[in-house]
Amino acid sequence: MTHPIIALQQALLAALFADAELIAALGGAYVFDAPPSGRGPPYAAITRHDVLSRDTDGAPGHDHRLLIQCWHPEPSRKAVLAIAERVVAVALAADLGGADLIVTHMQHDRTDTAIDLKTGYARAAIALRVFSEPVG
């Protein structure tokens, strides 16, 4: 069985990669499962993925907490929020279940933005929460 973090992250990345509107908003760049080394914006990356056990007497389960950061090369909250809003829309609409897990609930907890003073890049950080259970 695949670890729940890997199973969920692979399904999420597949959904985001498949969205033409998101890829266009990223200027043809992709969404990464870690911040890319030596590559400037625009891009989005899953920068944190934690999982907590939420086992019950009847069924095992997981509480996933994901942080996805979106970057834009200009100091524009509007531009980076367009990317972030599309990431959230795709993630919430996607069927992220698969051979190893069932997603029972998904929510968008927050989005925060900042302009990096050193580079001038705009950043939006998206916090998602997902509940899953193993298949079988």
C-alpha positions, 0 to 999 in steps of 0.5 A: 500500500502506498503511503497516504501522503504519496497517494493523495499528492499524486492524485492532486498533482495529476488533477492540477497538471490536467487543467489547461486553464491553470497551466495557462495561468502559470505561463505553461509552467507546472505545479511541482511536488516540491519547490523547483531548484534554480527556477523562477516564477511563475509556478506552484509547489506543494511545500508542506504535506502533513498527515495526522491519524484520525483512526476510530474504532470502526475505521482508520483514517487520515487528516491531511494538511497541505500547503501549496505556494503559488508564485508570480514574477511581478509584485501583483496580488491580482496575478498570483491570486488568479493562480491560487483561485484556480488551484483551489477550484481544481483541487476541490472539484477533483476526485482524488481517490484512487487504488489506495485511498478514498477522500471523504472530505476536502476544504480550503482553510485559507489563502494568504498573500505576500510580496517578497521584498527581496525579489518583488515576486508575489506569493499566495499560500493556500492551506487545504485540509483533506480527510481520507480513508484507506481502500478496503 
